[in-house]
Every structure is written in C-alpha cells, then in structure tokens.
C-alpha cells in the first residue's frame, strides 16, 4: 500500500515460480515489474522492469535483473516505473 490504492495490478505470469509475482501499471499492464523473493531467508528481492517492445518481435523489452535489492530500492523502482506518465 506504500504506493497508494490502485497504483498497481498484481499479475502472475510465473505460476510455476511460487516466489515471483508481477506488479503492473493498471492502465497499461505492459509496464510490469517482475518481483522475486528468492531466496526467502535473505530478506532481499530481485526485480526486473519490463516495458512494451520497441519494434522487435518480442512483446516486451526487459531491463537488467537487479538482484539482492532492499525494499527501498524496489519501492523506488516501482514508483518510477508504474506511476510515471506515458
């Protein structure tokens, strides 16, 4: 709830990965953050920002995977990626 009510939609494109979920921009779910809590005992997160493709055959463009991120880093990335205006 730190981003505010309705700031993101939860999507699950990784049903086999029980430690991962997607957070998407409600107005355009092509803007997505893949978020993983693996390994859970670390208390850290891994995330990757995804955006609509730019002219290639892929449905999306993925940024670099960020590993071992603290909550604050994930929050900042989510705020910028999901709440920015197109």
C-alpha positions as CSV (number, residue, x, y, z in Angstrom):
1,X,0.0,0.0,0.0
2,X,3.0,2.3,0.1
3,X,2.4,3.3,-3.5
4,X,-1.3,4.1,-2.8
5,X,-4.5,2.4,-3.5
6,X,-4.8,1.3,-7.2
7,X,-1.2,2.1,-8.0
8,X,-0.6,-1.4,-9.4
9,X,-2.3,-4.6,-10.5
10,X,-0.9,-8.0,-9.5
11,X,-0.3,-10.3,-12.4
12,X,1.1,-13.8,-12.3
13,X,2.9,-14.9,-15.5
14,X,5.1,-17.2,-13.5
15,X,2.7,-19.7,-12.0
16,X,5.4,-22.3,-11.5
17,X,7.6,-19.9,-9.5
18,X,5.9,-19.6,-6.1
19,X,8.4,-16.8,-5.1
20,X,7.7,-14.5,-8.0
21,X,4.9,-12.1,-9.0
22,X,4.3,-9.3,-11.4
23,X,3.2,-5.7,-10.5
24,X,1.8,-3.9,-13.5
25,X,0.6,-0.4,-14.3
26,X,-3.2,-0.7,-14.1
27,X,-3.7,1.5,-17.2
28,X,-1.2,-0.5,-19.3
29,X,-0.1,-3.9,-18.0
30,X,2.7,-4.0,-20.5
31,X,4.6,-1.9,-17.9
32,X,5.5,-4.5,-15.4
33,X,7.9,-5.3,-12.6
34,X,8.9,-9.0,-12.2
35,X,9.5,-9.3,-8.4
36,X,11.1,-12.3,-6.7
37,X,11.6,-13.1,-3.0
38,X,14.0,-16.0,-3.7
39,X,15.8,-16.9,-1.5
40,X,13.3,-16.0,1.1
41,X,15.6,-16.2,4.0
42,X,17.7,-13.3,2.6
43,X,15.0,-10.7,3.2
44,X,16.0,-9.1,-0.1
45,X,14.4,-9.0,-3.5
46,X,15.2,-9.4,-7.2
47,X,13.4,-7.4,-9.8
48,X,13.3,-6.7,-13.5
49,X,11.5,-3.8,-15.2
50,X,9.6,-4.7,-18.4
51,X,8.1,-2.2,-20.9
52,X,6.4,-2.5,-24.3
53,X,8.6,-3.7,-27.1
54,X,10.2,-1.1,-29.4
55,X,9.8,-2.5,-32.9
56,X,11.2,-6.0,-32.5
57,X,9.5,-9.4,-32.4
58,X,9.4,-9.6,-28.6
59,X,6.2,-8.5,-26.8
60,X,8.2,-6.6,-24.3
61,X,11.6,-5.1,-23.5
62,X,13.2,-6.3,-20.3
63,X,15.7,-4.3,-18.3
64,X,18.6,-5.8,-16.4
65,X,17.8,-8.1,-13.5
66,X,18.6,-6.4,-10.2
67,X,19.5,-8.9,-7.5
68,X,19.7,-8.5,-3.7
69,X,17.7,-5.3,-3.6
70,X,16.4,-3.8,-0.4
71,X,12.8,-2.9,-0.1
72,X,13.5,0.8,-0.6
73,X,15.2,0.1,-4.0
74,X,12.2,-1.9,-5.1
75,X,9.8,0.7,-3.9
76,X,11.7,3.5,-5.8
77,X,11.8,1.4,-9.0
78,X,8.1,0.6,-8.7
79,X,7.2,4.2,-8.1
80,X,9.1,5.4,-11.1
81,X,8.1,2.6,-13.5
82,X,4.4,2.2,-12.6
83,X,3.4,5.7,-11.7
84,X,5.2,7.7,-14.4
85,X,3.0,9.2,-17.1
86,X,3.4,7.8,-20.6
